[in-house]
């Protein structure tokens, strides 16, 4: 018995696979569903396309869509901020003193990118600094960071 796949078969398969993504957490059925819709379109445009060619096209398109997702699309959705990262990721970051407080060791430092959700922090310093100096985080003390003057050594 020869199975003849019609475009509507692929269309239903594609829609079912895409809808199954609502239940499955893997985010993989979507690409198989889109590949099935592509085969439905191709078999509608080219009615002489055989069942074997349709299945092979579906397999190749499914793999291609999945690889394209992991290679190009998914890396664009990664979070590049350091908000919520551990203490170890924050230590060593360098910022600039923007304001001196009442006591000489209390300062406000602005960092080039948000650290733990904010880009300006109240800090305590281990050595005297001036506005505009660069400082480096060496520890976190409750709601303040302990910083030291940053020494940029060039080789």
DSSP file (Angstrom, degrees, kcal/mol; ACC not computed):
  #  RESIDUE AA STRUCTURE BP1 BP2  ACC     N-H-->O    O-->H-N    N-H-->O    O-->H-N    TCO  KAPPA ALPHA  PHI   PSI    X-CA   Y-CA   Z-CA
    1    1 A X              0   0    0      0, 0.0     2,-0.5     0, 0.0     0, 0.0   0.000 360.0 360.0 360.0 128.2    0.0    0.0    0.0
    2    2 A X        -     0   0    0      2,-0.0     2,-0.6     0, 0.0     0, 0.0  -0.801 360.0-143.0 -96.0 127.8    1.4    3.3   -1.1
    3    3 A X        -     0   0    0     -2,-0.5     2,-0.7     2,-0.0    48,-0.2  -0.795  11.1-160.8 -91.8 126.0    0.9    6.3    1.3
    4    4 A X        -     0   0    0     -2,-0.6     2,-0.5    46,-0.1    46,-0.1  -0.925   8.1-150.9-109.1 114.4    0.2    9.5   -0.6
    5    5 A X        -     0   0    0     -2,-0.7     2,-0.2     4,-0.0    49,-0.0  -0.741  10.5-158.9 -89.1 126.2    0.8   12.5    1.6
    6    6 A X    >>  -     0   0    0     -2,-0.5     4,-1.3     1,-0.1     3,-0.9  -0.602  31.0-108.4 -97.3 160.2   -1.2   15.6    0.8
    7    7 A X  H 3> S+     0   0    0      1,-0.2     4,-2.2    -2,-0.2     5,-0.1   0.849 118.9  58.6 -57.3 -34.3   -0.4   19.2    1.7
    8    8 A X  H 3> S+     0   0    0      1,-0.2     4,-2.4     2,-0.2    -1,-0.2   0.811  99.0  58.9 -68.5 -27.5   -3.2   19.2    4.3
    9    9 A X  H <> S+     0   0    0     -3,-0.9     4,-2.5     2,-0.2    -1,-0.2   0.949 109.8  42.9 -60.9 -47.5   -1.6   16.3    6.1
   10   10 A X  H  X S+     0   0    0     -4,-1.3     4,-2.8     2,-0.2    -2,-0.2   0.866 112.0  54.4 -67.0 -36.3    1.6   18.3    6.6
   11   11 A X  H  X S+     0   0    0     -4,-2.2     4,-2.4     2,-0.2    -1,-0.2   0.930 111.0  44.5 -64.2 -45.4   -0.4   21.4    7.6
   12   12 A X  H  X S+     0   0    0     -4,-2.4     4,-2.7     2,-0.2     5,-0.2   0.922 114.1  50.2 -64.4 -43.9   -2.3   19.5   10.3
   13   13 A X  H  X S+     0   0    0     -4,-2.5     4,-2.5    -5,-0.2    -2,-0.2   0.923 111.5  49.1 -59.5 -44.2    0.9   17.8   11.5
   14   14 A X  H  X S+     0   0    0     -4,-2.8     4,-2.4     2,-0.2    -2,-0.2   0.921 112.3  46.7 -62.1 -45.1    2.6   21.3   11.7
   15   15 A X  H  X S+     0   0    0     -4,-2.4     4,-2.7     2,-0.2    -1,-0.2   0.912 112.7  50.1 -65.3 -41.8   -0.2   22.9   13.6
   16   16 A X  H  X S+     0   0    0     -4,-2.7     4,-2.0     2,-0.2    -2,-0.2   0.908 112.1  47.8 -62.7 -41.7   -0.4   19.9   16.0
   17   17 A X  H  X S+     0   0    0     -4,-2.5     4,-0.6    -5,-0.2    -2,-0.2   0.907 113.0  47.6 -66.3 -40.9    3.4   20.1   16.6
   18   18 A X  H >< S+     0   0    0     -4,-2.4     3,-0.9     1,-0.2     4,-0.3   0.916 113.7  47.7 -66.4 -41.8    3.3   23.8   17.2
   19   19 A X  H >< S+     0   0    0     -4,-2.7     3,-1.7     1,-0.2     4,-0.4   0.819 102.2  64.0 -68.1 -29.6    0.3   23.5   19.6
   20   20 A X  H >X S+     0   0    0     -4,-2.0     4,-2.7     1,-0.3     3,-1.2   0.719  85.9  74.8 -66.2 -17.8    2.1   20.7   21.4
   21   21 A X  T << S+     0   0    0     -3,-0.9    -1,-0.3    -4,-0.6    -2,-0.2   0.743  84.0  65.7 -65.4 -21.9    4.7   23.3   22.4
   22   22 A X  T <4 S+     0   0    0     -3,-1.7    -1,-0.3    -4,-0.3    -2,-0.2   0.801 113.1  31.5 -67.0 -28.0    2.1   24.7   24.8
   23   23 A X  T <4 S+     0   0    0     -3,-1.2     2,-0.4    -4,-0.4    -2,-0.2   0.822 110.5  69.5 -96.8 -40.3    2.4   21.4   26.8
   24   24 A X     <  -     0   0    0     -4,-2.7     3,-0.5     1,-0.1     5,-0.1  -0.666  63.1-158.1 -85.6 131.8    6.0   20.4   26.1
   25   25 A X  S    S+     0   0    0     -2,-0.4    -1,-0.1     1,-0.2    -4,-0.1   0.417  73.2  88.2 -87.1   4.0    8.7   22.6   27.8
   26   26 A X  S    S-     0   0    0      1,-0.1    -1,-0.2     0, 0.0    -5,-0.1   0.708  78.9-142.8 -80.5 -20.1   11.5   21.6   25.4
   27   27 A X  S    S+     0   0    0     -3,-0.5     4,-0.2    -6,-0.2    -2,-0.1   0.795  75.2 102.7  60.6  30.5   10.9   24.3   22.7
   28   28 A X    >>  +     0   0    0      2,-0.1     4,-1.2     3,-0.1     3,-0.7   0.697  61.2  66.1-109.6 -30.3   11.8   21.8   20.1
   29   29 A X  H 3> S+     0   0    0      1,-0.2     4,-2.4     2,-0.2     5,-0.2   0.782  91.4  67.9 -65.1 -25.6    8.4   20.7   18.7
   30   30 A X  H 3> S+     0   0    0      1,-0.2     4,-2.5     2,-0.2    -1,-0.2   0.909  99.9  47.4 -59.2 -43.1    8.0   24.3   17.3
   31   31 A X  H <> S+     0   0    0     -3,-0.7     4,-1.9     2,-0.2    -1,-0.2   0.853 111.3  50.2 -71.1 -34.4   10.8   23.8   14.8
   32   32 A X  H  X S+     0   0    0     -4,-1.2     4,-1.9     2,-0.2    -1,-0.2   0.871 111.5  50.2 -68.4 -36.7    9.4   20.4   13.7
   33   33 A X  H  X S+     0   0    0     -4,-2.4     4,-2.1     2,-0.2    -2,-0.2   0.909 109.8  48.9 -67.0 -42.7    6.0   22.0   13.3
   34   34 A X  H  X S+     0   0    0     -4,-2.5     4,-2.1     1,-0.2    -2,-0.2   0.882 110.1  52.3 -64.1 -37.1    7.5   24.9   11.2
   35   35 A X  H  X S+     0   0    0     -4,-1.9     4,-2.2     2,-0.2    -1,-0.2   0.891 108.0  51.4 -64.9 -38.1    9.3   22.3    9.0
   36   36 A X  H  X S+     0   0    0     -4,-1.9     4,-2.2     2,-0.2    -2,-0.2   0.891 109.4  49.9 -65.6 -38.4    6.0   20.5    8.5
   37   37 A X  H  X S+     0   0    0     -4,-2.1     4,-2.2     2,-0.2    -1,-0.2   0.870 109.0  52.8 -66.6 -35.3    4.3   23.7    7.4
   38   38 A X  H  X S+     0   0    0     -4,-2.1     4,-2.6     2,-0.2    -2,-0.2   0.916 109.5  48.1 -63.9 -42.5    7.2   24.3    5.0
   39   39 A X  H  X S+     0   0    0     -4,-2.2     4,-2.9     2,-0.2     5,-0.2   0.873 109.0  54.5 -66.2 -36.3    6.7   20.9    3.5
   40   40 A X  H  X S+     0   0    0     -4,-2.2     4,-1.3     2,-0.2    -1,-0.2   0.925 110.9  45.6 -60.8 -43.5    3.0   21.6    3.2
   41   41 A X  H  X S+     0   0    0     -4,-2.2     4,-2.2     2,-0.2    -2,-0.2   0.924 114.6  47.4 -64.7 -45.0    3.8   24.8    1.3
   42   42 A X  H  X S+     0   0    0     -4,-2.6     4,-3.2     1,-0.2    -2,-0.2   0.898 112.0  49.2 -64.9 -40.8    6.4   23.0   -0.9
   43   43 A X  H  < S+     0   0    0     -4,-2.9    -1,-0.2     1,-0.2    -2,-0.2   0.753 111.4  50.6 -73.1 -21.6    4.0   20.1   -1.7
   44   44 A X  H  < S+     0   0    0     -4,-1.3     3,-0.4    -5,-0.2    -2,-0.2   0.875 115.8  41.3 -76.9 -39.7    1.2   22.5   -2.6
   45   45 A X  H  < S+     0   0    0     -4,-2.2     2,-0.6     1,-0.3    -2,-0.2   0.902 127.5  33.2 -72.7 -41.1    3.6   24.4   -4.9
   46   46 A X    ><  +     0   0    0     -4,-3.2     3,-1.8    -5,-0.2    -1,-0.3  -0.781  68.3 176.7-116.0  85.1    5.1   21.2   -6.4
   47   47 A X  T 3  S+     0   0    0     -2,-0.6    -1,-0.1    -3,-0.4    -4,-0.1   0.703  75.7  67.4 -64.3 -19.2    2.4   18.6   -6.4
   48   48 A X  T 3  S+     0   0    0      2,-0.0     2,-0.3     0, 0.0    -1,-0.3   0.504  70.2 120.1 -79.3  -1.7    4.7   16.0   -8.0
   49   49 A X    <   -     0   0    0     -3,-1.8    -3,-0.0    -6,-0.2     5,-0.0  -0.492  63.0-132.1 -65.9 121.3    6.9   15.9   -4.9
   50   50 A X     >  -     0   0    0     -2,-0.3     4,-2.2     1,-0.1     5,-0.1  -0.181  17.2-107.5 -74.5 167.2    6.8   12.3   -3.7
   51   51 A X  H  > S+     0   0    0      1,-0.2     4,-2.4     2,-0.2     5,-0.2   0.884 119.1  51.2 -62.9 -40.2    6.2   11.1   -0.2
   52   52 A X  H  > S+     0   0    0      1,-0.2     4,-2.5     2,-0.2    -1,-0.2   0.923 110.8  48.3 -64.0 -43.4    9.8   10.1    0.4
   53   53 A X  H  > S+     0   0    0      1,-0.2     4,-2.5     2,-0.2    -1,-0.2   0.872 111.0  51.8 -64.3 -36.5   11.0   13.5   -0.8
   54   54 A X  H  X S+     0   0    0     -4,-2.2     4,-2.4     2,-0.2    -2,-0.2   0.920 111.4  46.0 -65.4 -43.6    8.5   15.2    1.5
   55   55 A X  H  X S+     0   0    0     -4,-2.4     4,-2.5     2,-0.2    -2,-0.2   0.917 114.1  47.9 -67.2 -43.1    9.6   13.2    4.5
   56   56 A X  H  X S+     0   0    0     -4,-2.5     4,-2.7     2,-0.2     5,-0.2   0.913 112.0  50.3 -63.3 -42.2   13.3   13.8    3.7
   57   57 A X  H  X S+     0   0    0     -4,-2.5     4,-2.8    -5,-0.2     5,-0.2   0.911 110.5  50.1 -61.3 -42.1   12.6   17.5    3.2
   58   58 A X  H  X S+     0   0    0     -4,-2.4     4,-2.4     2,-0.2    -2,-0.2   0.915 111.9  47.6 -62.3 -43.6   10.8   17.6    6.6
   59   59 A X  H  X S+     0   0    0     -4,-2.5     4,-2.2     2,-0.2     5,-0.2   0.930 114.7  45.2 -64.2 -45.5   13.7   15.9    8.4
   60   60 A X  H  X S+     0   0    0     -4,-2.7     4,-2.6     1,-0.2    -2,-0.2   0.922 115.0  47.5 -65.3 -43.7   16.3   18.2    6.8
   61   61 A X  H  X S+     0   0    0     -4,-2.8     4,-2.9    -5,-0.2     5,-0.2   0.885 110.6  52.8 -65.5 -38.1   14.2   21.3    7.5
   62   62 A X  H  X S+     0   0    0     -4,-2.4     4,-2.2    -5,-0.2    -2,-0.2   0.935 113.0  43.3 -62.2 -46.5   13.6   20.2   11.1
   63   63 A X  H  X S+     0   0    0     -4,-2.2     4,-2.7     2,-0.2     5,-0.2   0.910 114.8  50.3 -65.1 -42.1   17.3   19.7   11.8
   64   64 A X  H  X S+     0   0    0     -4,-2.6     4,-2.5    -5,-0.2    -2,-0.2   0.920 111.8  46.9 -64.4 -43.9   18.1   23.0   10.0
   65   65 A X  H  X S+     0   0    0     -4,-2.9     4,-2.0     2,-0.2    -1,-0.2   0.905 114.2  48.0 -64.1 -40.9   15.6   25.0   12.0
   66   66 A X  H  X S+     0   0    0     -4,-2.2     4,-2.1    -5,-0.2    -2,-0.2   0.928 113.5  46.2 -67.0 -44.6   16.7   23.5   15.3
   67   67 A X  H  X S+     0   0    0     -4,-2.7     4,-2.4     1,-0.2     5,-0.3   0.916 111.8  52.1 -63.0 -42.7   20.4   24.1   14.5
   68   68 A X  H  X>S+     0   0    0     -4,-2.5     4,-2.5    -5,-0.2     5,-1.3   0.887 108.2  52.5 -61.4 -38.4   19.7   27.6   13.4
   69   69 A X  I  <>S+     0   0    0     -4,-2.0     5,-3.1     1,-0.2     4,-0.4   0.957 114.8  39.5 -61.1 -51.2   17.8   28.3   16.7
   70   70 A X  I  <5S+     0   0    0     -4,-2.1     5,-0.2     3,-0.2    -2,-0.2   0.806 121.4  43.8 -71.7 -28.8   20.6   27.1   18.9
   71   71 A X  I  <5S+     0   0    0     -4,-2.4    -2,-0.2    -5,-0.2    -3,-0.2   0.897 132.3   6.1 -84.6 -41.6   23.4   28.7   16.8
   72   72 A X  I  <5S+     0   0    0     -4,-2.5     4,-0.4    -5,-0.3    -3,-0.2   0.798 127.7  40.6-115.6 -38.1   22.0   32.1   16.0
   73   73 A X  I >><S+     0   0    0     -5,-1.3     3,-1.0    -4,-0.4     4,-0.5   0.938 108.7  52.5 -86.0 -47.9   18.7   33.0   17.7
   74   74 A X  G >4<S+     0   0    0     -5,-3.1     3,-1.5     1,-0.3     4,-0.2   0.872 102.9  58.3 -61.4 -39.7   19.1   31.6   21.3
   75   75 A X  G >4 S+     0   0    0     -6,-0.3     3,-1.0     1,-0.3    -1,-0.3   0.790  98.7  61.9 -61.3 -24.2   22.5   33.4   22.0
   76   76 A X  G <4 S+     0   0    0     -3,-1.0    -1,-0.3    -4,-0.4    -2,-0.2   0.720  98.9  56.6 -71.5 -19.8   20.7   36.7   21.3
   77   77 A X  G << S+     0   0    0     -3,-1.5    -1,-0.2    -4,-0.5    -2,-0.2   0.362  78.1 117.5 -95.5   6.4   18.4   36.1   24.2
   78   78 A X  S <  S-     0   0    0     -3,-1.0     2,-0.5    -4,-0.2    -3,-0.0  -0.487  70.8-115.1 -74.8 145.4   21.0   35.6   26.9
   79   79 A X        -     0   0    0     -2,-0.2    -1,-0.1     1,-0.1    -2,-0.1  -0.691  27.2-173.0 -83.0 122.7   21.0   38.2   29.8
   80   80 A X        +     0   0    0     -2,-0.5    -1,-0.1     2,-0.0     2,-0.1   0.461  53.3  96.6 -97.6  -2.2   24.2   40.2   29.7
   81   81 A X  S    S-     0   0    0      1,-0.1    34,-0.1     2,-0.1    -2,-0.0  -0.416  70.5-137.0 -81.5 164.4   23.7   42.1   33.0
   82   82 A X  B >   +a  115   0A   0     32,-0.9     3,-1.8    -2,-0.1    34,-0.6   0.215  55.8 136.5-104.1  14.5   25.2   40.9   36.2
   83   83 A X  T 3  S+     0   0    0      1,-0.3     3,-0.1    33,-0.2    -2,-0.1  -0.418  74.4  14.1 -62.9 130.9   22.1   41.5   38.3
   84   84 A X  T 3  S+     0   0    0      1,-0.3    -1,-0.3    -2,-0.1     2,-0.1   0.451  94.1 134.8  84.7   0.9   21.5   38.6   40.6
   85   85 A X    <   -     0   0    0     -3,-1.8    -1,-0.3     1,-0.1    -3,-0.1  -0.397  60.2 -89.3 -80.6 163.2   24.9   37.1   40.2
   86   86 A X    >>  -     0   0    0     -3,-0.1     3,-1.0    -2,-0.1     4,-0.8  -0.092  36.1-101.7 -69.2 167.1   26.9   35.9   43.2
   87   87 A X  H >> S+     0   0    0      1,-0.3     4,-1.9     2,-0.2     3,-0.8   0.838 118.3  61.7 -56.8 -38.5   29.3   37.9   45.2
   88   88 A X  H 34 S+     0   0    0      1,-0.3    -1,-0.3     2,-0.2    -3,-0.0   0.807  99.8  54.2 -64.2 -30.2   32.3   36.4   43.5
   89   89 A X  H <4 S+     0   0    0     -3,-1.0    -1,-0.3     1,-0.2    -2,-0.2   0.751 109.9  48.3 -74.8 -22.3   31.2   37.8   40.1
   90   90 A X  H X< S+     0   0    0     -3,-0.8     3,-1.9    -4,-0.8    47,-0.2   0.840  88.8  92.0 -86.2 -36.3   31.1   41.3   41.6
   91   91 A X  T 3< S+     0   0    0     -4,-1.9    47,-0.2     1,-0.2     3,-0.1  -0.393  88.4  30.2 -64.4 132.2   34.5   41.3   43.3
   92   92 A X  T 3  S+     0   0    0     45,-1.7    -1,-0.2     1,-0.4    46,-0.1   0.205  84.3 134.9 103.4 -13.8   37.1   42.7   41.0
   93   93 A X    <   -     0   0    0     -3,-1.9    44,-2.3    43,-0.1     2,-0.4  -0.381  47.2-138.2 -68.0 148.5   34.8   45.1   39.1
   94   94 A X  E     +B  136   0A   0     42,-0.2    18,-0.6    -3,-0.1     2,-0.2  -0.912  27.8 164.6-115.4 134.7   36.2   48.6   38.6
   95   95 A X  E     -BC 135 111A   0     40,-2.5    40,-2.6    -2,-0.4     2,-0.4  -0.776  32.8-105.8-135.8-178.5   34.2   51.8   38.9
   96   96 A X  E     -BC 134 110A   0     14,-2.8    14,-2.8    38,-0.2     2,-0.3  -0.934  28.2-118.0-118.4 136.7   34.7   55.6   39.3
   97   97 A X  E     + C   0 109A   0     36,-2.8    35,-2.5    -2,-0.4    12,-0.2  -0.555  35.3 169.9 -69.4 125.9   34.3   57.7   42.4
   98   98 A X  E     +     0   0A   0     10,-2.9     2,-0.3     1,-0.3    11,-0.2   0.573  61.8  17.5-113.9 -15.2   31.6   60.3   41.7
   99   99 A X  E     - C   0 108A   0      9,-1.4     9,-2.6    31,-0.1     2,-0.4  -0.968  60.7-139.5-158.9 140.4   31.0   61.7   45.2
  100  100 A X  E     - C   0 107A   0     -2,-0.3     7,-0.2     7,-0.2     4,-0.1  -0.810  26.0-148.3 -96.3 142.0   32.8   61.9   48.6
  101  101 A X        -     0   0    0      5,-2.7     5,-0.1     2,-0.5    -1,-0.1  -0.191  37.9 -74.8 -98.3-167.5   30.6   61.5   51.7
  102  102 A X  S    S+     0   0    0     -2,-0.1     2,-0.3     3,-0.1     5,-0.0   0.880 117.5  47.3 -61.0 -43.2   30.8   62.9   55.3
  103  103 A X  S >  S-     0   0    0      1,-0.1     3,-1.6     4,-0.0    -2,-0.5  -0.747  91.1-118.5-100.3 151.5   33.7   60.7   56.4
  104  104 A X  T 3  S+     0   0    0     -2,-0.3    25,-0.3     1,-0.3    -1,-0.1   0.780 111.1  52.8 -60.4 -28.5   36.8   60.2   54.2
  105  105 A X  T 3  S+     0   0    0     23,-0.1    20,-2.3    19,-0.1     2,-0.5   0.550  92.9  84.2 -87.8  -4.6   36.3   56.5   53.8
  106  106 A X  E <   + D   0 124A   0     -3,-1.6    -5,-2.7    18,-0.2     2,-0.3  -0.862  56.4 153.1-100.8 125.8   32.7   56.7   52.6
  107  107 A X  E     -CD 100 123A   0     16,-2.6    16,-3.3    -2,-0.5     2,-0.5  -0.894  41.5-122.2-140.7 167.5   32.2   57.4   48.9
  108  108 A X  E     -CD  99 122A   0     -9,-2.6   -10,-2.9    -2,-0.3    -9,-1.4  -0.982  29.6-165.5-115.6 129.9   29.7   56.8   46.1
  109  109 A X  E     -CD  97 121A   0     12,-2.8    12,-2.6    -2,-0.5     2,-0.5  -0.926  10.1-151.3-119.6 137.9   31.0   54.9   43.1
  110  110 A X  E     -CD  96 120A   0    -14,-2.8   -14,-2.8    -2,-0.4     2,-0.3  -0.927  13.3-154.6-107.5 132.3   29.5   54.5   39.6
  111  111 A X  E     -C   95   0A   0      8,-3.2   -16,-0.2    -2,-0.5     4,-0.1  -0.757  24.0-120.7-104.1 151.9   30.1   51.3   37.7
  112  112 A X  E    S+     0   0A   0    -18,-0.6     2,-0.3    -2,-0.3    -1,-0.1   0.761  99.4  21.5 -65.2 -24.5   30.0   51.1   33.8
  113  113 A X  E    S-     0   0A   0      5,-0.1     5,-0.1     6,-0.1    -1,-0.1  -0.979 103.6 -81.0-139.4 153.1   27.3   48.4   34.0
  114  114 A X  E     -     0   0A   0     -2,-0.3   -32,-0.9     3,-0.1     2,-0.5  -0.237  39.1-159.3 -57.5 134.7   24.8   47.5   36.7
  115  115 A X  E >  S-aD  82 118A   0      3,-3.0     3,-1.6     1,-0.2   -32,-0.2  -0.978  76.0 -13.1-114.4 125.1   26.2   45.4   39.5
  116  116 A X  T 3  S-     0   0    0    -34,-0.6   -33,-0.2    -2,-0.5    -1,-0.2   0.838 135.4 -46.9  51.7  37.0   23.6   43.5   41.6
  117  117 A X  T 3  S+     0   0    0      1,-0.1     2,-0.3    -3,-0.1    -1,-0.3   0.387 125.6  70.8  94.2  -2.4   20.8   45.6   40.1
  118  118 A X  E <   -D  115   0A   0     -3,-1.6    -3,-3.0    -5,-0.1    -1,-0.1  -0.990  57.2-153.1-145.2 151.9   22.3   49.1   40.4
  119  119 A X  E    S+     0   0A   0     -2,-0.3    -8,-3.2    -5,-0.3     2,-0.4   0.557  84.1  59.8-102.8  -8.8   25.1   51.1   38.8
  120  120 A X  E     +D  110   0A   0    -10,-0.2     2,-0.4    -5,-0.1   -10,-0.2  -0.979  66.6 179.8-120.3 133.1   25.8   53.5   41.7
  121  121 A X  E     -D  109   0A   0    -12,-2.6   -12,-2.8    -2,-0.4     2,-0.5  -0.971  32.4-122.7-134.0 144.0   26.8   52.1   45.1
  122  122 A X  E     -D  108   0A   0     21,-0.4    23,-1.3    -2,-0.4     2,-0.3  -0.747  46.5-178.2 -77.9 127.8   27.7   53.5   48.5
  123  123 A X  E     -De 107 145A   0    -16,-3.3   -16,-2.6    -2,-0.5     2,-0.4  -0.869  29.5-138.3-130.4 159.6   31.2   52.2   49.2
  124  124 A X  E     -De 106 146A   0     21,-2.6    23,-3.1    -2,-0.3     2,-0.3  -0.953  25.4-147.3-113.5 140.0   33.9   52.2   51.9
  125  125 A X  E     - e   0 147A   0    -20,-2.3    23,-0.2    -2,-0.4     3,-0.1  -0.808  15.7-148.7-112.2 151.0   37.4   52.7   50.8
  126  126 A X  S    S+     0   0    0     21,-1.8     2,-0.3    -2,-0.3    22,-0.1   0.611  87.1  26.5 -88.5 -14.3   40.6   51.3   52.3
  127  127 A X  S    S-     0   0    0     20,-0.3    -1,-0.1   -22,-0.1    20,-0.1  -0.969  99.7 -80.6-144.8 156.6   42.7   54.3   51.2
  128  128 A X        +     0   0    0     -2,-0.3     2,-0.3    -3,-0.1   -23,-0.1  -0.330  52.2 176.8 -61.7 137.9   42.0   58.0   50.5
  129  129 A X        -     0   0    0    -25,-0.3     2,-0.3     4,-0.0    -4,-0.0  -0.903  18.4-139.2-136.1 165.0   40.6   58.7   47.0
  130  130 A X    >   -     0   0    0     -2,-0.3     3,-2.1     1,-0.0   -33,-0.3  -0.801  40.9 -77.8-120.4 163.7   39.3   61.7   45.1
  131  131 A X  T 3  S+     0   0    0     -2,-0.3   -33,-0.2     1,-0.3     3,-0.1  -0.427 120.7  29.3 -60.7 132.1   36.4   62.3   42.8
  132  132 A X  T 3  S+     0   0    0    -35,-2.5    -1,-0.3     1,-0.4   -34,-0.1   0.179  89.4 128.5  99.5 -15.7   37.3   60.8   39.4
  133  133 A X    <   -     0   0    0     -3,-2.1   -36,-2.8   -37,-0.1     2,-0.4  -0.397  59.6-122.4 -70.5 150.1   39.6   58.1   40.8
  134  134 A X  E     -B   96   0A   0    -38,-0.2    16,-2.7    16,-0.2     2,-0.3  -0.790  31.3-172.2 -93.1 137.1   39.1   54.5   39.7
  135  135 A X  E     -BF  95 149A   0    -40,-2.6   -40,-2.5    -2,-0.4     2,-0.4  -0.906  13.8-141.5-129.5 157.3   38.4   52.0   42.5
  136  136 A X  E     -BF  94 148A   0     12,-3.0    12,-2.1    -2,-0.3     2,-0.3  -0.958  22.8-116.9-122.6 136.3   38.1   48.2   42.5
  137  137 A X  E     + F   0 147A   0    -44,-2.3   -45,-1.7    -2,-0.4    10,-0.2  -0.533  35.2 166.7 -72.5 130.6   35.7   46.1   44.6
  138  138 A X  E     -     0   0A   0      8,-3.3     2,-0.3     1,-0.4     9,-0.2   0.553  64.4  -2.2-117.2 -16.4   37.5   43.8   47.1
  139  139 A X  E     - F   0 146A   0      7,-1.5     7,-2.9   -49,-0.1     2,-0.5  -0.981  58.7-124.9-165.2 162.4   34.5   42.8   49.4
  140  140 A X  E     - F   0 145A   0     -2,-0.3     2,-0.6     5,-0.2     5,-0.2  -0.985  20.4-171.7-117.9 125.2   30.8   43.3   50.0
  141  141 A X  E >   - F   0 144A   0      3,-3.1     3,-2.1    -2,-0.5     2,-0.4  -0.848  57.1 -70.8-119.1  92.3   29.7   44.4   53.5
  142  142 A X  T 3  S-     0   0    0     -2,-0.6    -1,-0.0     1,-0.3     0, 0.0  -0.466 118.4  -8.6  63.6-115.7   26.0   44.3   53.8
  143  143 A X  T 3  S+     0   0    0     -2,-0.4   -21,-0.4    -3,-0.1     2,-0.3   0.316 129.6  69.6 -96.0   7.1   24.6   47.1   51.6
  144  144 A X  E <  S- F   0 141A   0     -3,-2.1    -3,-3.1   -23,-0.1     2,-0.4  -0.853  71.5-134.9-122.6 158.7   28.0   48.6   51.0
  145  145 A X  E     -eF 123 140A   0    -23,-1.3   -21,-2.6    -2,-0.3     2,-0.5  -0.905  14.6-134.4-112.0 143.3   31.0   47.5   49.0
  146  146 A X  E     -eF 124 139A   0     -7,-2.9    -8,-3.3    -2,-0.4    -7,-1.5  -0.858  33.7-179.4 -95.5 125.1   34.6   47.7   50.2
  147  147 A X  E     -eF 125 137A   0    -23,-3.1   -21,-1.8    -2,-0.5     2,-0.3  -0.833  18.4-160.1-125.8 161.1   36.9   49.2   47.5
  148  148 A X  E     - F   0 136A   0    -12,-2.1   -12,-3.0    -2,-0.3   -20,-0.0  -0.937  43.5 -81.1-131.9 156.9   40.5   50.0   47.1
  149  149 A X  E     - F   0 135A   0     -2,-0.3     2,-0.5   -14,-0.2   -14,-0.3  -0.351  50.6-119.8 -58.1 136.7   42.2   52.4   44.6
  150  150 A X        -     0   0    0    -16,-2.7     2,-0.7   -55,-0.2   -16,-0.2  -0.671  21.4-157.6 -84.7 127.3   42.6   50.7   41.2
  151  151 A X        -     0   0    0     -2,-0.5     2,-0.9     2,-0.0   -16,-0.0  -0.907   4.2-158.9-106.8 111.3   46.1   50.3   40.0
  152  152 A X        -     0   0    0     -2,-0.7     2,-0.5     2,-0.0    -2,-0.0  -0.793   9.1-165.1 -93.2 109.8   46.2   49.9   36.3
  153  153 A X        -     0   0    0     -2,-0.9     2,-0.4     2,-0.0    -2,-0.0  -0.822   2.4-158.2 -96.6 128.0   49.5   48.3   35.4
  154  154 A X              0   0    0     -2,-0.5    -2,-0.0     1,-0.1     0, 0.0  -0.860 360.0 360.0-106.4 141.7   50.5   48.4   31.7
  155  155 A X              0   0    0     -2,-0.4    -1,-0.1     0, 0.0    -2,-0.0   0.403 360.0 360.0-105.3 360.0   53.0   46.0   30.2
